[in-house]
Each structure stands twice: as structure tokens, then as C-alpha cells.
Amino acid sequence: MLIGVSGNAQLSSMIRDFKRITTRIANIAWQRNFFDHRLRRDESPDEKVAYIRENPVRAGLIAEGEEWPYAMDASDLNSRPEASMASAPASS
């Protein structure tokens, strides 16, 4: 997961809360810890996204070139039916 937070944000608290919420809502079983990495000025967000998207391949969960069904980005959020329904005008 790649998220952006301010430099003074408590990342561990945010991840803890995110895991609690998604466990309750989607019954997701999370691993106990997490690996965090803040991007430095000379690092590319696109490179980090590519690295993260390759994790299922490295773990042997999918073959090279296969689409991981749980990967999404901001453009996916805008194309979901719930997103378009939320922005649709109310019918009278």
C-alpha cells in the first residue's frame, strides 16, 4: 500500500486504525507488523508503486504479467459504481 501523509503524522497509528477498520468491514486478516518507508526527495513514487505491484508476483500468488485483482489506484476509485452514484444528482 502506498499512502501519502504529512511529515509529522503518526504512521503507526494510521496503519493500526486502518487495519482495525478493514478487519471489521471486510474481515481481512492482516499480518502483525508492517514495513514503512517514507519517500525521500530523490525517490520516485512511480518506482515504489511498481515495486509494490510486483509483490504478488514475488510471493508466487500470480504469474508475471497477470493482473492482481486487489490492486487499485485513484483512477479505479473514480470508476467504481459507488463513486459515480455518490456524485450523481439526487432524483426528485
C-alpha positions as CSV (number, residue, x, y, z in Angstrom):
1,M,0.0,0.0,0.0
2,L,1.3,3.4,-0.9
3,I,-0.2,6.4,1.0
4,G,0.8,10.0,1.4
5,V,0.9,11.5,4.9
6,S,2.4,14.7,6.3
7,G,5.8,14.5,7.8
8,N,4.6,14.8,11.3
9,A,1.8,12.2,11.1
10,Q,1.9,9.1,13.3
11,L,2.1,6.5,10.6
12,S,1.9,3.6,13.1
13,S,-1.4,4.9,14.5
14,M,-2.8,5.4,11.0
15,I,-1.9,1.9,9.9
16,R,-3.3,0.4,13.2
17,D,-6.6,2.2,12.7
18,F,-6.8,1.3,9.0
19,K,-6.2,-2.4,9.9
20,R,-8.9,-2.3,12.6
21,I,-11.5,-0.8,10.3
22,T,-10.8,-3.0,7.3
23,T,-10.7,-6.1,9.6
24,R,-14.2,-5.2,10.9
25,I,-15.7,-4.2,7.5
26,A,-14.0,-6.7,5.1
27,N,-12.9,-9.5,7.5
28,I,-9.3,-9.1,6.4
29,A,-6.6,-11.0,8.3
30,W,-3.6,-8.6,8.4
31,Q,0.0,-9.6,9.3
32,R,1.0,-8.4,12.7
33,N,3.6,-5.8,11.7
34,F,4.2,-3.6,8.7
35,F,7.2,-2.2,6.8
36,D,7.1,1.5,6.3
37,H,9.2,3.6,4.1
38,R,9.0,7.3,3.6
39,L,9.9,8.6,0.1
40,R,13.0,10.7,0.0
41,R,13.4,13.6,-2.3
42,D,15.4,11.6,-4.8
43,E,12.9,8.6,-4.9
44,S,10.2,8.2,-7.5
45,P,6.7,7.4,-6.3
46,D,6.2,5.6,-9.6
47,E,9.1,3.3,-8.9
48,K,7.7,2.5,-5.4
49,V,4.2,1.8,-6.9
50,A,5.8,-0.6,-9.5
51,Y,7.7,-2.4,-6.7
52,I,4.6,-2.8,-4.6
53,R,2.6,-4.0,-7.6
54,E,5.2,-6.7,-8.1
55,N,4.8,-8.1,-4.6
56,P,2.1,-10.7,-5.6
57,V,4.4,-12.0,-8.3
58,R,7.4,-12.3,-6.0
59,A,5.2,-14.1,-3.4
60,G,4.1,-16.6,-6.1
61,L,0.4,-15.5,-5.8
62,I,0.2,-14.6,-9.5
63,A,2.2,-15.2,-12.7
64,E,4.3,-12.5,-14.3
65,G,2.0,-10.2,-16.4
66,E,-1.1,-11.4,-14.5
67,E,-3.4,-8.7,-13.0
68,W,-3.7,-8.8,-9.2
69,P,-7.4,-8.4,-8.5
70,Y,-6.8,-6.5,-5.3
71,A,-4.6,-3.7,-6.8
72,M,-6.2,-0.3,-7.4
73,D,-5.3,3.3,-7.6
74,A,-7.1,6.7,-7.6
75,S,-8.5,6.2,-11.1
76,D,-10.0,2.9,-10.0
77,L,-11.9,4.7,-7.2
78,N,-13.4,7.1,-9.7
79,S,-14.6,4.3,-11.9
80,R,-16.4,2.3,-9.2
81,P,-20.2,2.3,-9.4
82,E,-20.4,3.6,-5.8
83,A,-18.3,6.6,-6.7
84,S,-20.4,7.5,-9.6
85,M,-23.6,7.0,-7.6
86,A,-22.3,9.3,-4.9
87,S,-21.6,12.1,-7.3
88,A,-24.9,11.7,-9.2
89,P,-27.6,14.3,-8.6
90,A,-30.4,13.2,-6.4
91,S,-33.6,12.2,-8.3
92,S,-36.7,14.1,-7.4
